[in-house]
C-alpha cells in the first residue's frame, strides 16, 4: 500500500471502519470503536493488541516486530482469502 492509500486507510479507521488484511499469509483484523478502543488481532482471535486510542494503535501495534507503517508495503489490504 502506498502512502496515499495508507492515509485513506487511517481515515477510514478513524470513522469506525474495520479492515481485514493479510500479512505474510496470516489474516488480521484491525478496528477502532466508538468507545475509543482500537484493536489489532489475528483473524482467529489470537495475538490481540488493544489500545486506548487510534494514535496509540498506530504508534505501538506490531506485526512481526514491525510497526504498521513499516509493514504496510507487505500488507495485502481488503478482503483476505
Buried (B, 14 or more C-beta within 10 A) or exposed (E): BEEEEBEEBBEEBEEEEEBBBBBEEBBBBBBBEEEEBBBBBBEEEEEEBEBEEBEBBBEEBEBEEBEBEEBBEEBBBEEBE
